[in-house]
Amino acid sequence: MNLLIDLGNSRLKWAQHAAGVWRADAVLLDSEKNIESLFDKAWGKIEKPQRVIACSVSSPERLDALERWAQTRWSVTPHIVRPQAQQLGVKNLYRKPEQLGADRWAALIGVRGLTDSAACVVDAGTAVTVEALSAKGEFLGGAIFPGLRLLRDSLARGTVAIAPAEGNAADCLARATADGVAAGTLFGLAGAVERLIDEYRRSLGKPMEIFLTGGDAPALAAHLRVPATMVPDLVLKGLARIADSL
């Protein structure tokens, strides 16, 4: 059994993976002061994994804590996934391949395991990334912008009249400020993603498959006017491919 770990900015996601077995879970990191106690809760009672495969866009301190925890608990040194120039059918065309986010790299590898067609990969998390992957497996580049929470928080921090509040995003003809913020950010996010998808089609051509993942993927999917395949554990799927290749 392999333990696959995606250590993000706001969530810790993981899966136990073996032939015919996939058990995934996630927890929020926001209020967790002692990250090692969270690891205890998440994995303290599972059997020793054969391998621990991890990617992280969180702080170096959290990644160090993860490595120490796995060594202490299981005497296993985690394999930390870092972007490469080429891996498992994906060619990294970033000017400096090592600067690509590890989660973005894992997601691209995950998508390459799902399709041989050109693909657009949308990850709607703390930040939103929209990636272009050619039919040849070339990562052509992508765009990054704030996710829903960051958009809404920035309005509350940057204005006097808009206070943090939960609103209803169902209708963009909002009749309350909180609803206006909720709808404006969600509809705006969907519009930005659709525009990028349209731009990518000019480079990738047709057919181009669209894959959607991340914590805000369900909310975003409901407002997109283009068909997309939801893959909730896309980064972990990429980590599974990497684990199987080791």
Backbone hydrogen bonds in HBPLUS format (Angstrom, degrees):
<---DONOR---> <-ACCEPTOR-->    atom                        ^
c    i                          cat <-CA-CA->   ^        H-A-AA   ^      H-
h    n   atom  resd res      DA  || num        DHA   H-A  angle D-A-AA Bond
n    s   type  num  typ     dist DA aas  dist angle  dist       angle   num
A0050-GLN N   A0001-MET O   2.65 MM  49  5.55 158.4  1.70 155.2 161.7     1
A0002-ASN N   A0017-HIS O   2.81 MM  15  5.15 177.7  1.81 152.7 152.9     2
A0017-HIS N   A0002-ASN O   2.85 MM  15  5.15 165.8  1.87 151.3 156.0     3
A0003-LEU N   A0051-ARG O   2.90 MM  48  6.27 167.6  1.92 161.1 164.5     4
A0053-ILE N   A0003-LEU O   2.92 MM  50  6.31 158.5  1.97 157.5 164.7     5
A0004-LEU N   A0015-ALA O   2.84 MM  11  5.16 175.7  1.84 161.4 162.8     6
A0015-ALA N   A0004-LEU O   2.91 MM  11  5.16 145.4  2.03 140.8 148.0     7
A0005-ILE N   A0053-ILE O   2.83 MM  48  6.17 156.8  1.88 158.8 163.1     8
A0055-CYS N   A0005-ILE O   2.97 MM  50  6.43 148.4  2.07 155.5 164.9     9
A0006-ASP N   A0013-LYS O   2.75 MM   7  5.03 173.8  1.75 154.8 155.1    10
A0013-LYS N   A0006-ASP O   2.97 MM   7  5.03 175.3  1.97 147.6 149.0    11
A0007-LEU N   A0055-CYS O   2.93 MM  48  6.23 166.9  1.95 166.5 164.3    12
A0057-VAL N   A0007-LEU O   3.05 MM  50  6.50 155.4  2.11 164.4 169.6    13
A0008-GLY N   A0011-ARG O   2.95 MM   3  5.28 152.3  2.03 162.4 166.1    14
A0029-LEU N   A0010-SER O   2.77 MM  19  5.10 162.1  1.80 137.1 135.1    15
A0012-LEU N   A0027-VAL O   2.87 MM  15  5.39 163.2  1.89 160.0 165.7    16
A0027-VAL N   A0012-LEU O   2.93 MM  15  5.39 148.7  2.03 144.6 154.8    17
A0014-TRP N   A0025-ASP O   3.00 MM  11  5.65 164.3  2.03 157.8 157.7    18
A0025-ASP N   A0014-TRP O   2.94 MM  11  5.65 153.6  2.01 156.6 159.7    19
A0016-GLN N   A0023-ARG O   2.83 MM   7  5.12 153.1  1.90 139.0 144.9    20
A0023-ARG N   A0016-GLN O   3.04 MM   7  5.12 159.5  2.09 143.8 150.1    21
A0018-ALA N   A0021-VAL O   3.23 MM   3  4.98 161.1  2.26 127.1 129.5    22
A0021-VAL N   A0018-ALA O   2.89 MM   3  4.98 169.0  1.90 129.3 128.3    23
A0032-GLU N   A0029-LEU O   3.06 MM   3  5.27 161.6  2.10 115.3 121.0    24
A0037-SER N   A0034-ASN O   3.13 MM   3  5.57 134.9  2.34 107.8 118.9    25
A0038-LEU N   A0035-ILE O   3.09 MM   3  5.13 125.1  2.41  94.7 109.0    26
A0039-PHE N   A0035-ILE O   3.09 MM   4  6.51 150.6  2.17 145.9 153.9    27
A0040-ASP N   A0036-GLU O   3.00 MM   4  6.27 150.8  2.08 140.6 148.4    28
A0041-LYS N   A0037-SER O   3.09 MM   4  6.37 155.3  2.15 142.2 147.4    29
A0042-ALA N   A0038-LEU O   2.92 MM   4  6.16 154.8  1.99 149.9 157.3    30
A0043-TRP N   A0039-PHE O   2.87 MM   4  5.85 174.2  1.87 157.8 159.3    31
A0044-GLY N   A0040-ASP O   2.83 MM   4  4.46 138.3  2.01 127.4 132.0    32
A0046-ILE N   A0043-TRP O   3.24 MM   3  5.40 164.4  2.27 109.8 114.5    33
A0079-HIS N   A0052-VAL O   2.74 MM  27  6.10 164.3  1.76 171.6 170.8    34
A0054-ALA N   A0079-HIS O   2.93 MM  25  6.18 167.2  1.95 154.6 157.4    35
A0081-VAL N   A0054-ALA O   2.72 MM  27  5.96 169.5  1.73 167.0 170.7    36
A0062-ARG N   A0059-SER O   3.12 MM   3  5.36 122.4  2.46 102.2 115.2    37
A0063-LEU N   A0059-SER O   3.19 MM   4  6.57 159.5  2.23 152.1 157.8    38
A0064-ASP N   A0060-PRO O   2.84 MM   4  6.04 158.6  1.88 150.1 156.2    39
A0065-ALA N   A0061-GLU O   2.95 MM   4  6.16 153.2  2.03 142.3 149.7    40
A0066-LEU N   A0062-ARG O   2.97 MM   4  6.26 150.4  2.06 144.6 152.3    41
A0067-GLU N   A0063-LEU O   3.03 MM   4  6.34 161.5  2.06 152.4 156.4    42
A0068-ARG N   A0064-ASP O   2.94 MM   4  6.21 161.8  1.97 152.9 157.8    43
A0069-TRP N   A0065-ALA O   2.90 MM   4  6.02 158.0  1.95 146.2 152.7    44
A0070-ALA N   A0066-LEU O   3.03 MM   4  6.27 167.4  2.05 156.4 158.1    45
A0071-GLN N   A0067-GLU O   3.09 MM   4  6.24 155.9  2.15 144.9 151.7    46
A0072-THR N   A0068-ARG O   2.88 MM   4  6.06 162.3  1.91 153.2 158.0    47
A0073-ARG N   A0069-TRP O   2.83 MM   4  5.91 169.8  1.84 157.1 160.2    48
A0074-TRP N   A0070-ALA O   2.95 MM   4  5.58 158.4  2.00 136.3 143.3    49
A0076-VAL N   A0070-ALA O   3.38 MM   6  5.64 177.2  2.38 121.9 121.2    50
A0075-SER N   A0071-GLN O   2.86 MM   4  4.14 132.5  2.09 111.6 121.4    51
A0092-ASN N   A0085-ALA O   2.80 MM   7  4.96 166.6  1.82 138.0 142.0    52
A0087-GLN N   A0090-VAL O   2.94 MM   3  5.38 156.1  1.99 148.5 156.4    53
A0090-VAL N   A0087-GLN O   2.96 MM   3  5.38 159.0  2.00 118.8 125.7    54
A0091-LYS N   A0137-GLY O   2.77 MM  46  5.99 159.4  1.82 144.0 149.4    55
A0139-PHE N   A0091-LYS O   2.78 MM  48  5.92 176.0  1.78 166.1 167.0    56
A0093-LEU N   A0139-PHE O   3.28 MM  46  5.69 146.3  2.40 141.1 148.8    57
A0099-GLN N   A0096-LYS O   2.84 MM   3  5.69 167.4  1.86 133.7 138.0    58
A0100-LEU N   A0097-PRO O   3.27 MM   3  5.79 168.4  2.29 115.2 118.7    59
A0105-TRP N   A0101-GLY O   3.01 MM   4  6.34 156.7  2.06 153.3 159.8    60
A0106-ALA N   A0102-ALA O   2.99 MM   4  6.20 160.0  2.03 146.2 151.3    61
A0107-ALA N   A0103-ASP O   2.94 MM   4  6.11 155.1  2.00 145.2 152.0    62
A0108-LEU N   A0104-ARG O   3.04 MM   4  6.30 155.8  2.10 147.2 153.1    63
A0109-ILE N   A0105-TRP O   3.08 MM   4  6.37 156.0  2.14 148.4 154.8    64
A0110-GLY N   A0106-ALA O   2.84 MM   4  6.10 148.3  1.94 144.2 154.0    65
A0111-VAL N   A0107-ALA O   2.89 MM   4  6.20 156.3  1.94 150.8 156.2    66
A0112-ARG N   A0108-LEU O   2.96 MM   4  6.19 154.3  2.03 145.0 152.3    67
A0113-GLY N   A0109-ILE O   3.25 MM   4  6.47 132.5  2.49 136.1 146.8    68
A0113-GLY N   A0110-GLY O   3.16 MM   3  5.28 136.6  2.36  97.6 109.5    69
A0114-LEU N   A0111-VAL O   2.81 MM   3  5.02 152.1  1.89 106.7 116.3    70
A0115-THR N   A0111-VAL O   3.07 MM   4  6.37 140.2  2.24 157.2 168.1    71
A0209-GLU N   A0118-ALA O   2.91 MM  91  6.31 157.5  1.96 154.5 147.3    72
A0119-ALA N   A0133-LEU O   2.76 MM  14  5.08 163.5  1.79 151.4 156.8    73
A0133-LEU N   A0119-ALA O   2.84 MM  14  5.08 165.9  1.86 165.6 163.6    74
A0120-CYS N   A0209-GLU O   2.76 MM  89  6.21 151.2  1.84 159.0 168.2    75
A0211-PHE N   A0120-CYS O   2.86 MM  91  6.22 165.1  1.88 168.3 172.9    76
A0121-VAL N   A0131-GLU O   3.01 MM  10  4.94 152.4  2.08 127.7 136.5    77
A0131-GLU N   A0121-VAL O   2.85 MM  10  4.94 163.0  1.87 138.7 143.8    78
A0122-VAL N   A0211-PHE O   2.80 MM  89  6.07 177.2  1.80 169.7 170.5    79
A0213-THR N   A0122-VAL O   2.86 MM  91  6.26 152.8  1.93 162.2 169.2    80
A0123-ASP N   A0129-THR O   2.91 MM   6  5.25 162.4  1.94 152.5 158.4    81
A0129-THR N   A0123-ASP O   3.05 MM   6  5.25 154.8  2.11 138.9 145.9    82
A0124-ALA N   A0213-THR O   2.81 MM  89  6.18 163.9  1.84 151.3 146.3    83
A0216-ASP N   A0124-ALA O   2.90 MM  92  5.25 166.7  1.92 169.3 166.3    84
A0125-GLY N   A0127-ALA O   3.10 MM   2  5.07 150.2  2.19 137.9 135.9    85
A0147-GLY N   A0126-THR O   2.90 MM  21  5.00 140.2  2.06 145.5 136.2    86
A0128-VAL N   A0145-PHE O   2.75 MM  17  5.37 179.0  1.75 175.0 174.7    87
A0145-PHE N   A0128-VAL O   3.00 MM  17  5.37 154.1  2.07 147.9 156.0    88
A0130-VAL N   A0143-ALA O   2.97 MM  13  5.29 154.1  2.04 147.9 153.9    89
A0143-ALA N   A0130-VAL O   2.97 MM  13  5.29 150.2  2.06 141.3 147.0    90
A0132-ALA N   A0141-GLY O   2.99 MM   9  5.83 153.0  2.07 169.4 174.4    91
A0140-LEU N   A0132-ALA O   2.94 MM   8  5.56 149.1  2.04 150.1 159.0    92
A0134-SER N   A0138-GLU O   2.87 MM   4  5.09 166.4  1.89 143.5 144.7    93
A0137-GLY N   A0134-SER O   2.89 MM   3  5.19 160.0  1.93 111.3 116.8    94
A0151-LEU N   A0147-GLY O   2.93 MM   4  6.12 161.0  1.97 158.9 165.1    95
A0152-ARG N   A0148-LEU O   2.96 MM   4  6.16 166.0  1.98 156.3 159.6    96
A0153-ASP N   A0149-ARG O   2.85 MM   4  5.95 160.5  1.88 150.0 156.2    97
A0154-SER N   A0150-LEU O   2.91 MM   4  5.93 153.7  1.98 144.1 150.8    98
A0155-LEU N   A0151-LEU O   3.31 MM   4  6.59 147.7  2.42 141.0 148.0    99
A0156-ALA N   A0152-ARG O   3.25 MM   4  6.56 158.1  2.30 145.9 151.3   100
A0157-ARG N   A0153-ASP O   2.90 MM   4  6.14 154.1  1.97 151.3 158.7   101
A0158-GLY N   A0154-SER O   2.90 MM   4  5.80 148.9  2.00 140.1 148.5   102
A0180-GLY N   A0176-ALA O   2.85 MM   4  6.12 149.4  1.94 150.8 160.9   103
A0180-GLY N   A0177-THR O   3.04 MM   3  4.89 113.6  2.50  90.9 107.5   104
A0181-VAL N   A0177-THR O   2.94 MM   4  6.26 154.0  2.00 155.6 161.3   105
A0182-ALA N   A0178-ALA O   3.02 MM   4  6.24 166.0  2.04 147.3 151.3   106
A0183-ALA N   A0179-ASP O   2.83 MM   4  5.93 168.9  1.84 152.5 155.9   107
A0184-GLY N   A0180-GLY O   2.78 MM   4  5.65 157.1  1.83 139.9 147.9   108
A0185-THR N   A0181-VAL O   3.03 MM   4  5.99 165.8  2.05 147.0 150.5   109
A0186-LEU N   A0182-ALA O   3.19 MM   4  6.24 158.1  2.24 139.8 146.2   110
A0187-PHE N   A0183-ALA O   2.79 MM   4  5.77 167.6  1.80 156.8 160.6   111
A0188-GLY N   A0184-GLY O   2.89 MM   4  5.60 145.7  2.01 130.2 141.2   112
A0189-LEU N   A0185-THR O   2.90 MM   4  5.87 150.2  1.99 134.1 142.2   113
A0190-ALA N   A0186-LEU O   2.95 MM   4  6.20 163.6  1.98 150.6 154.7   114
A0191-GLY N   A0187-PHE O   2.91 MM   4  6.12 156.7  1.96 145.9 152.5   115
A0192-ALA N   A0188-GLY O   2.95 MM   4  6.18 155.2  2.01 147.4 153.7   116
A0193-VAL N   A0189-LEU O   2.99 MM   4  6.25 161.5  2.03 153.1 157.7   117
A0194-GLU N   A0190-ALA O   2.94 MM   4  6.16 162.3  1.97 150.9 155.9   118
A0195-ARG N   A0191-GLY O   2.98 MM   4  6.18 154.7  2.04 145.9 152.6   119
A0196-LEU N   A0192-ALA O   3.08 MM   4  6.35 158.2  2.13 147.8 153.0   120
A0197-ILE N   A0193-VAL O   2.90 MM   4  6.17 158.3  1.95 152.3 158.8   121
A0198-ASP N   A0194-GLU O   2.98 MM   4  6.21 156.8  2.03 146.9 152.8   122
A0199-GLU N   A0195-ARG O   2.96 MM   4  6.28 153.2  2.03 145.4 153.0   123
A0200-TYR N   A0196-LEU O   2.82 MM   4  6.07 158.0  1.87 153.8 159.7   124
A0201-ARG N   A0197-ILE O   3.06 MM   4  6.31 145.8  2.18 145.4 153.9   125
A0202-ARG N   A0199-GLU O   3.11 MM   3  5.50 138.2  2.30 104.1 115.0   126
A0203-SER N   A0200-TYR O   2.92 MM   3  5.21 131.7  2.16 103.9 117.0   127
A0204-LEU N   A0200-TYR O   2.74 MM   4  5.94 167.3  1.76 163.9 168.4   128
A0205-GLY N   A0201-ARG O   2.73 MM   4  4.86 145.9  1.84 124.9 133.7   129
A0229-THR N   A0210-ILE O   2.84 MM  19  6.17 171.6  1.85 156.3 155.6   130
A0212-LEU N   A0229-THR O   2.85 MM  17  5.95 163.0  1.88 151.0 151.8   131
A0231-VAL N   A0212-LEU O   2.91 MM  19  6.06 165.9  1.93 161.7 163.1   132
A0217-ALA N   A0214-GLY O   3.06 MM   3  5.20 162.7  2.09 111.8 115.5   133
A0220-LEU N   A0216-ASP O   3.00 MM   4  6.21 162.6  2.04 156.5 162.2   134
A0221-ALA N   A0217-ALA O   2.79 MM   4  5.85 163.6  1.81 157.7 162.1   135
A0222-ALA N   A0218-PRO O   3.29 MM   4  6.43 149.9  2.39 143.1 148.8   136
A0223-HIS N   A0220-LEU O   2.97 MM   3  5.48 156.4  2.02 114.8 122.3   137
A0224-LEU N   A0221-ALA O   3.37 MM   3  5.24 157.2  2.42  99.3 105.7   138
A0234-LEU N   A0231-VAL O   3.26 MM   3  5.38 137.2  2.46 130.6 123.2   139
A0237-LYS N   A0233-ASP O   2.78 MM   4  6.05 146.5  1.89 153.0 164.3   140
A0238-GLY N   A0234-LEU O   3.02 MM   4  6.36 149.9  2.12 147.0 154.2   141
A0239-LEU N   A0235-VAL O   2.97 MM   4  6.37 152.5  2.05 146.2 154.3   142
A0240-ALA N   A0236-LEU O   2.86 MM   4  6.14 146.6  1.97 145.2 154.3   143
A0241-ARG N   A0237-LYS O   3.14 MM   4  6.50 151.4  2.22 143.4 149.8   144
A0242-ILE N   A0238-GLY O   3.05 MM   4  6.39 155.7  2.11 148.0 154.8   145
A0243-ALA N   A0239-LEU O   2.81 MM   4  6.05 159.5  1.85 150.2 156.1   146
A0244-ASP N   A0240-ALA O   2.95 MM   4  6.15 157.5  2.00 148.3 153.8   147
A0245-SER N   A0241-ARG O   3.19 MM   4  6.35 127.6  2.48 134.9 147.6   148
A0245-SER N   A0242-ILE O   3.05 MM   3  5.13 137.9  2.23  99.0 111.3   149
A0246-LEU N   A0243-ALA O   3.25 MM   3  5.46 156.7  2.31 105.5 112.2   150
